[in-house]
Amino acid sequence: MYKVLICDKLSEEGIKILENAGIEVDCRFEMEKDELKEIIKDYDAVIVRSQTKIDAEIIEKAERLKFIGRAGVGVDSYKKGYNCYECSWSKYYLYL
């Protein structure tokens, strides 16, 4: 079973979609960066909005992480280019 961490408030409908798909969802809002760095290793995916920033320090601690989702507009929650090849960083992001 996949385990997803939701760091910023998300609609109940969105959370139910994940749970109905058999995904274990853990909602932890307003975490300090140090706490996020400590627990991120236990998750397969993380979903953020505008408040939580995912940077190199957090990604380096994310041993199981397969997916970073951003609910909202833009990609300012990610450090562009971190651990990417020398090409357009936009190919690593999925826009919906």
N, C-alpha and C positions, 0 to 999 in steps of 0.2 A: 504494500500500500504506500502511496506517495504521501508525503507530509509537507504541507504548505504553511508558511508563516505570512500572515497579513499584518503589516506594520502600521497602516493608516486606515481610518474608517472607510469601509466599503459597504455597499448596500446589502441588506439581508438577502435579497434575491440572488446576488452574485455569490455570496457565501453558500447558499443552499444549492446552487448549481454544482459547485465543487463537491459538497458533501454528498449529493445525490449520485455523483460519479464515483463514489467510494474513496474520496480523498480526505485524509485527516487534516482538518483546518484548525490552526492555532492563531487566534487574534490577540495581538499584544500591541496596544497603542501607546504612543508617547514614550518609547524606550530611549534610554541614553545610548550613545554610540558604543560605549564599552559593554553594555549588556547585550546589544545586538551582536557584537563581535564574539561574545562568549557563547551564544546559543545558536548562531547561524549554521554551525557545523552539523546540526541535527536535522536540517531541512533539505528537501529536494527542490523547493521553489520558494521564492519570496515575492510578495505583491506589495507595492508601495503606491502612494499618491504623491503629493508635493512635499509633505513634511519630512519624510525619511529619505536620506541621501545614501546611495550605495556607492562606495568608493573602493579603491584598491585595498585598503586595510581590511574592509569587510569581506571582499571577494576572496582574499588570501586565506581567510579563516573558514570559508564555505566549502568544506570537504565533499559534500554530497550535492551541492547546488547544480541544477541543470537548467534552471529558468529564472529569469528576473522579469516580473511583469510590472508595468507602470500604468495604473488606471488614471487617465487624465490626458492632458494635452502637453506635448513636447517630451523631450528626453533629458531635461536638465537635472533629473534625479540620478543620472549616471555620469561617471567620469568618462568622457568620450576618449576612445583610443586605448584605454587600458587593456593590455593583453590582447590587442587586435593586431592583425597583419598590417603591413604597410599599404593599405588601400582604404577605400571609403569606409568610414566607421558605420555609415548608415546601413550597410548590408547585414550588420549584426543585430539590428532592431526590427521588430515586427510592429507595424502600424495598423491599427484597426479603426 
